[in-house]
Amino acid sequence: RYEKREDFAVVMQPFFRNTLLPLDSIGKPDLSFFASDCFHFSARGHAEMAMALWNNMLEPVGEKQTYNNFTHDRSKLKCPNPEKPFFSTMRNSGFRNSDLILENTGPSVPYWAVIVAIVAGVLAGSL
């Protein structure tokens, strides 16, 4: 939807997709990352998520980390560098052709096919 825009971008940040529960030294869940309700994050947990989100925003699209290792180590925090002093988007990551002009080709399935499928589904379900 926003691929043709040069002044706005939407980028998925998958840092939490494959995250595992943080464990303590004896292999039990480390409750220091969670609030007293054991569901919401504590200040320590929010700090970890903030670092993971920041790092994800600096990683190129297609190379973003999909997990957080909960090490509570600030040295893992990435910083912008002179070669890439910006957040990564589809356009500046080179993930897709930024010169591609998307044409309005219309829907890929004709509207009548959807109607036929709905009617057939209702009839089959009622039988």
N, C-alpha and C positions, 0 to 999 in steps of 0.2 A: 504494500500500500504506500509506503514512503520511500521506496527505492529510487525514485526519480528526483526526490528533494535533495538539495544541497545544504539546506539550513536546518534539517531535522532528521533524526534517525531513531529507530527502535531496534534494540539489540537484546536478544535473550542472554541472560547471565546464568549459566547452569551450575554455579558453584555448589549448590545444595542437592543436586540430582542424585548423586551416588554416595552421599555422606553417611558414614556409619556412626553409631552411638559412641561417644568418647568413653574410653575405659580408664580406670585408675591402675595403679601398679600391681594390684592383685587380680585384675581382669573383670572387676565389677564396674557398672556404670559410674562415671565420674560425675557426681551430683553437684560439683562446684560450678559446672557449666549451666545449671538449671536453677530456676527460682524455687521457692518453697513448695509450689504446687507440682513440681517435677514435670511440668509440661512446657512452660515458657522459659526463655533463656534468662540467665542472670546477667550481671554486668560483664562478667568474664565471657559468657557465651555470646553476648551481643558484640563484644570486641572481636571475637573470632570470626563471627559472621561478617562484620564490617571489613575486616582485613581480606576475607575471601572475596567479598563483593568488589572491593577496590582492585584487587589483583585481577579478577575476571574482566573488569572494565578496561584494563591495560593490555590484556592478551588479545591477539588477533582472532577474528571470527574463524571458526573451524579448528582452533587450537586452544580453546578455553578449557580450564580444569573443571571437572564435573564433581569434585569431592572436596571436603575440607578435612584435614588431618588433626585438627584440634591440638596443636602442639603448644599453643600460647607463646609462640616465639616471634617477636617482632622483626627478627632478621629476615623472615620469609616475606615481608611486605615489599612489594615491587614499587619502583619509582619510575616516573617518565624519564626518558633519556633524550638527548638532543636530536637523535635521529627520528624519534617518535614521541613528540611532546603532547600527545593528544589521546583521548579515549579511542579504542578500536571500534570501527563500524564495518558494515559490509563493504562500503565503498573504499575506505582507506586501508582495509585489510587485503584488498585484491581478491577477495573470496568470490565475488561475482563481477562480471564485466560492468564497470561503472558507466561505460558509454552506451550500454544497451538501452534502447528506447522500447519500452513495453507498449505494445499496441493493444487497443481494446478489441479483443477478439470475440467477446461475448461468452456466454456459458458453454462449457464443453459438452453438456448433456442437454438435449432439447427439452423444453418445459413439458411437452406432451408426454415424454417418456417417464417423467416423474409422476404425472397424473396416472398413467397406465399402471405403473408399479404400485402406487398407493391403492388403487381400486383392486388390483389383483391380490394384494396383500390382505385387504379387508375381506374380500370374497373367500380366499383360502383360509383365513383365520376363522371366519364364521362357519365354514363347513367342518 
